[in-house]
């Protein structure tokens, strides 16, 4: 959850990738994949899914 909290400061950190559009992104944190959406107008990050990768 600490990695997700850091998205508030840097919503597009190194190691994340676009997932269909520039506002929908994914990142891996250990064994988990986090999909999230960035809304610039209100500076909101919505975590869509957190799930295990293996």
N, C-alpha and C positions, 0 to 999 in steps of 0.2 A: 504494500500500500504506500510505502514511502516513495517509490518510483512514480506512482500516479500523482501523489501530492506535488512532486516536482514539476509536473506538467503545467501547473498554474504559473510558474516562473518562466518556463521554456516549453511551449507547446509542441515544438518541432525539434526535439533534441537529436543529436547524431545517433544513428542506429535505429531510427524509426523509418517507416516507409509509407508511401501513399497507398491507399487501398481503394482504388476505383476513382477517386477524385482527390484534389489537393486538401480538402477539408476533412476527409475520412482517412484516418491513419491507423497503423498497427505498430506494436512494439512487443518485444519479447523480454520478459523479466524472469530469469531462471527457467523453470519448467512451464511458465504461464505465458499466454498470448493475450494482449490487451488490445481491443479495438476501441477507438474513440473518435469523436467528431469535434471539430473546432468551429465555433461560431464567433467570428471576429467582431460583429456588431455589438455584442454584449460581453465579450471576453468570457465566454463560457466553454468549458470542456465537458462533454457528456461521455462517460464511459459506457459503451454499448455492451461489451461482453468481456469477461475475464474467464479463461478456460485453460485447462492443461493441454500441453502440446503432445504429450506422449503417453 
